[in-house]
Amino acid sequence: MNGSCELQNSLLLQPAWDPIRCRQDLLLSPLFPACFSFVANVSLCLPFAVLECLGQWWPWLWRYKLRGLGPVGPTAWWGCLGRVAWNQVACILPTTLLMHYLLRPPSSLPPEAPSCLRFLSEVVLCLLLFDTMYFMFHVLIHR
């Protein structure tokens, strides 16, 4: 066995790491996290918007809605998109820029990929941090 499947070895992630390094100027820019957050937010809500639109032809889909007032019109969709955009511009973008200049991210990515163990542990830590901050902000806002 050559050891390429061990958790400590970075050879498993290297094929995915090389294309990422080719785009490191984009990924390390201060605007990337805020833009990625907006695109992820809108794209993850898109399937639910499609289901909402399909409810006009398949009313059984509306049985599972949280807000059972019938169809949602374009005015509500544009208002929601405007709120998401405003939250991104007013909250996420300034925080991202502040953290970018306070923490000073590396100027370039290392040539070798991180180990699988490090990659998985950092993903889990980021998810825990996000969930903790999400919970704290909602407690502060809704009390």
Secondary structure, 3 states (H helix, E strand, C coil): CCCCCCCCCCCCCHHHHHHHHHCHHHHCCCCHHHHHHHHHHHHHHHHHHHHHHHCCCCHHHHHHCCCCCCCCCHHHHHHHHHHHHHHHHHHHHHHHHHHHHHHCCCCCCCCCCCCHHHHHHHHHHHHHHHHHHHHHHHHHHCC
